Amino acid sequence: MTQYGAIKVFEHKRIRSSWDAETETWYYSIVDVVGILTDQPDARHASNYWKVLKNRLAKEGCELVTNCNQLKMPGADGKLYKTDVADPEMLLRIIQSIPSPKAEPFKQWLAEVGKERLEEIEDPELAISRAIYTYRKKGRSEAWINQRLKSIEVRKELTDEWERSGVKASFEYASLTDIISRAWSGMTTREYKDLKGLHKENLRDNMSNLELILNMLAEATTTELSKEKNPQGFQESAEIAQQGGEIAGETRKQIEGKTGKPICTPEHGVSLPLDGMTAPDKKDDRK
């Protein structure tokens, strides 16, 4: 795994973490999190608490804990030691089992998220309304939000076309996306994220209006070419993905030639919470 470490801070206490660039996943030291949430006096007590909790969860049949990963992380003496780590899913599962007042806000948040997800299954429009609310809260303009929603529709049409053409495996979808991205922007999705300093964040959520438009042009063109040429399987779809991306790439070069400015930049928009905004509810979603 390609990793680098970082220190997160919660209530002025450190939580060791490590980013896995290959899987785009953060891993967190379980002992650090458990120690903070249960007010353990030191690492030894936190380790003992985690050992007991881990055994209990394993007996309950929690497979996430059974398959717990270990990474080398720095101890208090600066030396590297194998440490139990958890990805966000596993970490939230562990927090659910910690009887502590400090863990309660996380449990309430999980309950709220679960409730919202069930509501969205019953009424998918709620997911769109909540997405719009989130984008507005981050300071995105209405024009950008409209482009972003349109890009979701364009992407769905493309993946439907790929499925019709016999593309099945998730890694094939990712490879085709990289082909399109490289053809129009000069970068794979990972390289594009690195340019913008992104980790787990969605790349399209951090594109400018013009970046979104060119990405949509590349994907929409690929869709139309695929419908016309009727490729079968990954290899033929890859050739069409290259063609669709190149058309948008030529447009990018023309715009950059006229403006003298690069379109693909490290900038990824503002993130300014807007005061006084209320989260959408079922009444608002029909407006």
C-alpha positions, 0 to 999 in steps of 0.5 A, a space after each residue: 500500500 502507498 501510504 503516508 501518516 498524519 495526526 488528527 486532533 480531537 479534544 486536543 488529543 492526537 489520533 494517529 492516521 494513515 492514508 492509503 492512496 491505492 484504495 483512497 482510504 483513511 485508517 485510524 489508530 483504534 487505541 487512540 480513538 478508544 482512549 479518547 472516548 473512554 477517558 483512559 489515562 494512558 496508552 496502556 489502559 486504552 490498549 487494554 480497553 480495546 482488547 476487551 472490546 475487540 474480544 466482545 465484538 468478535 464473539 458477537 460475530 462482528 467480521 469487521 473486527 475479526 479482519 482488523 488491519 495493522 499498520 506501523 505507526 509511531 509510538 510515544 518514543 518515536 519508534 514504529 509499532 504495529 497498531 490496530 487500525 480501522 477504516 471509517 466503516 469499522 471505526 463507526 461500528 466500534 464507536 457504536 459499542 462504546 458506552 461513553 457520553 463522548 461517544 453518544 454524539 457520534 451514535 446520534 449522528 449515525 442514527 440521523 444518517 441512517 434515518 435520512 438514508 431510509 427516507 431517500 430509499 423511499 423518496 429518491 428526490 430527497 437525496 437530490 434536495 440534500 445534495 443541493 443544500 450541501 452544495 449551497 452551504 459550501 458556497 457554490 453558485 446556482 449555475 455551478 449546482 445546475 452544472 453539477 446535477 447535469 453532470 450526474 445525469 450525463 455520467 449515468 447515461 455513460 455508465 448505462 451505455 458501458 453496461 449495455 456494451 458488456 463492461 461489467 467489472 468495477 475496475 473496467 469502469 475506473 479504467 475507462 474513466 481514466 482513459 477519458 480523463 487523460 484524453 481531455 485533461 491530460 491526467 488520470 483521475 488520481 493525478 487530477 485529484 493530486 493536482 487539487 490536493 484531494 484524497 477521498 473527496 469527489 473530483 467533480 465536486 471540486 471542479 470549476 464550471 468550465 472543468 465540469 463542462 469539458 468533463 461532461 462534453 467528454 463523457 456525453 461524446 463518448 456515450 453518443 459515439 458508443 451508441 453509434 458504433 455499438 462496441 462490444 466489451 472493454 477493449 472496443 469501449 476503451 477505443 471509443 472512450 479515447 476518441 470521446 475524451 480527445 474531442 473534449 481535449 481539443 476543445 480545452 486546448 482551443 480555449 486555453 490558446 485563446 485565454 492564455 490560462 489553464 483550465 485544469 488547476 489546483 483550485 477547487 472552489 470555495 467552502 464557505 458555510 452560509 449562516 441561517 440555512 436550514 436543512 431541507 425536509 420533505 415539505 421543501 423538496 417539492 418546490 
